Amino acid sequence: MDESNEMPSVLACDVGNTATHLARVKGEAVTCVQKVPNGRMGGLAELLAGMWNEMPSPKKLVACSVDPGALEALEAAAESVGLPVLVVGRDLPLPIDTDLPDPAAVGMDRLCAAVAAFDRLGVACVVADFGTAITIDCVNDAGVFLGGAIMPGLAMSARGLHAGTAQLPEVEIDQPDWTIGKDTRQAIVGGLVFAARGALRHLVEAYATELGHWPIVIATGGDAKVVCGDLQTSDLVQAIVEDLVLCGVAAAYYKTLVK
């Protein structure tokens, strides 16, 4: 980045499977985080305009997306108030090198989270995103995204159990303070949360074997705190960074300014 110029502000948008998150980002500072459910974007244009007008120049509107329909709605809302959108992977190059046969087919949220984590750490890391879907990805010491694993998120799994059985209820997910479930709700919640914890541990151990050393583990996503528990007593997860994808969206733009 040309140090003679002021660092631009970025209105970062993470268009996810169920909601779009927006924030003002400058460097690593994230402010004014907003969440808009996909499919209920009626006031999005006004929200974008309000956030944009409060940002200093220079500034850009940048988005990553895993939902084409919601991205179209975001772009239409932005266009209605005169704001062009730069989309990661379409208008901006992929923000991180990969060891994949088809990098453009990977969810841009995964790549944005990975670059944000590696840029902060500078060493091999695992990025676990506990959202609508759970993704657990690996970046090596050279900053190359190696790939990872995808599985249903906690709420999706809970709905699947309810829909696919005759008697199991649909439950709200919370952090279990029990080990052995004493009723059906506890058994379901504990099963889902402990299964996610077990998957995380297994995959981190497998990735460590591939890397040849233990990586730093960073978690994000709406269910990260439920799955990871108390980090002060955790021997697995080093940090939960709630706005990791939004930081990565901004990073994708900042990397285009480096000369």
N, C-alpha and C positions, 0 to 999 in steps of 0.2 A: 504494500500500500504506500502511496506517495505521502510521506510524513509532512510535506509542506501543506497538504490539504487537510481540512477538518474531517474527522471520521464521520461518514454519513449515518444518519439514523435510519432504521429499517422498521417499517410496519410489517411484522412477520405474521404469516397466517399458516397454520397447520390444519389442513382440511382432512380430518380423520374419518373413520367409518361411521361414527354416530354424531359427532359434533365438530365444529370448527373453532379452534383456539386462535386468538389474536393477541398481539402484545407489541408494545414499542420496545425496540432493542437498539442499544448503542454500545458497541463493544460486547462486553459480557453482562451489562446492566439490562435487566428486563423489568419493565414497568407496565402498569395498566393492562394486566392480563384479563381477557374477556373470553367467554365461552358462549357460542351460539349453536343450539341443536340443529343438525342438518334437517332440512324439511320445514324448518320454522325460521326462515331467513328474511322475513318481511321487513324488519328494521335494520338490515345489515348495511344498506347504503348510508343511512344516517350515522350508524356507528362508525363505519370506516371514515366518513368525512370528518366526524368529530375528532377521532383519534389522529387523523392526518393533520388537521388544522392546528393541533396542539404540539406538533413535532417541529423542531427547528430544521431549516435547510442546511446542507443537502439531505435529501431523503428519498427512499424508494419503498415501493410496496412489493413484497416478495412472498411467494406461497409455495408450499409443497402439498401434494395431494395424493390420497389413495382412493378417492371417491370422485370419479369424473363428473357425475351429476352435480354434486355439491360444489365442485370447482367451477363448473359453468355458472351456477348461481352466484358464486363469489365474484367471478369476472363480470357478470352482468350488473351486479350491484356496484362494483367499482367503476365500471364504464359509465354508469348513470350519473356518477358524481365526478367524472373526468379524471379517473385514476387508472393508469395502465398498470397491469400486473405482470411481474416477471415470475415465471414458474420454473422451479428447479427441475432439471432434466429435460425441459423443453426450451426455455429461453436462456437458461443458465446451465453450464456444464455440471455434471455430477460432482459433488463437493469432495469426494474421497476416492482414491484409487481402490480398485477391487481386484480380487482374484476369482472372477466369476465368468461363465461363458456368455452371459447376456446381462450386463450390469443394469441396462435401462429397464429391465423387467422387474427389478427389485423395488419394493415399496420405498418411495422417496423419504418417508418418515424414518425408516430404518437407517438410511444413509445419513440423513441429517443428524439424527441422534448420535450415530457413530462418530461423525466428524466433530461434533461438539464435545463429546467425551474425550476423544484423542487429542484435540487441540488443547484441552485443559491439562491433560495428564502427560502426554508425550511418550507414553509407554503402552504396551499391550493391555487391552482392557476388554471386558465383557459388558455389553449394554443390554439390560433386561427391561423391556417395556411392557408393563402390565396394564393394558388397555382393553378395548373391545376384543382384540386378539392379543395373545402374549407372544412376543418375539424375544429371543435370546441370541444375541449376535456377538461375533468375535472380531476384534481388530488386532493385528500383530504389532510388533515393536517398530516396524517400518511405517506404520500408519496405513496399512492395507486392510480393507474390509474383506474378511475371508468368507463370510456367510453366517448361517446360524440355523435356528429352528423356529417354527411357527406352530402355535397350538391355540385352541379356543380360550378366550378370556373367561374369568370367573362367572360373570353374569350370563354369558352365552352358554357355558356349561350347565349352570343352574337351570336355565330355560330348557335346555336339551333334556335334562333328567326329568323335568316335569312333563314335557311334551311326549317323551318316549316311554312313559310308564303309566300304570293305571292309578297309582296311589301316592306317588311322591309329590309333595307340594313344591311350588316355586318359592324359593327362599331369598331373603335379602342377605347379601354378603357382608359379614363384619369380621373383625379379627378375633379368632377363637381364644378364649382364656381357659380352655380345657384340652385334654389330650384324647380322652375316650368320650365320644359322643353319647349322651345319655337319652337322647330322643332323636326323632327323625331329622329335625332341623339341625341339631348339633352335628349329627352324623354327616349330613350333606355339606354343611358349611366347612366342617373340619376336613372332610374328604377332599373338597375342592382346593382349599387353601393349602393343606399339607401336601397335596399332589403337586401344586405349583411350586412350593418350596423344594420338594424332592426333585422335580424336573430341573429347577435352577441349579441345585447342588450337583446333580449328575452331569449336566451339560458343562458347568464350569470345570469340574474335574476332568471331563473328556477334552475340553479345549486346552486345559493346562497341559495335558499329556501331549497334545499336538504342538503346542507352543514350546514345550520344554521347560516351562516355569509357570508359576501361579500368576494369573492376571489380576489387575484391579477390577472390581465389579461395581458398576454404577447402575442404579435402578431409576426408572421413571414410570409415568403413567398413573392413572387414577387409583389403581389397586396396589401400588407399590408398597405403601405403608402396611396394608393388610398382610401382604405376602411376606414382606421382609421383616416385619416385627421391629423390635427395639434394636437399633443399630449399635447401641452401646454394649450389647451383649452378643452381637452377631460376629461369627468368625468367617463370614462369607461375603457380605455386602459392605462396601466401604462408605457409600453415600447414596442418598436419594436426591435427585435433581429434578424438580417438578417441571421446569420449563426447558428441558434439554432439547427437545425437537425444535422449539422456537429459536433457541440459540443457534442450532444448526442451520435453520433456514437463513438467518442473518449471516452466518459464516459462509454459506454458499455464495452469497452476494459479495461479501468482503473478499473472498478469494479471487474474484474477477478483477479486483482493483490492484492486486499485487503485481508489481512490475519487476 
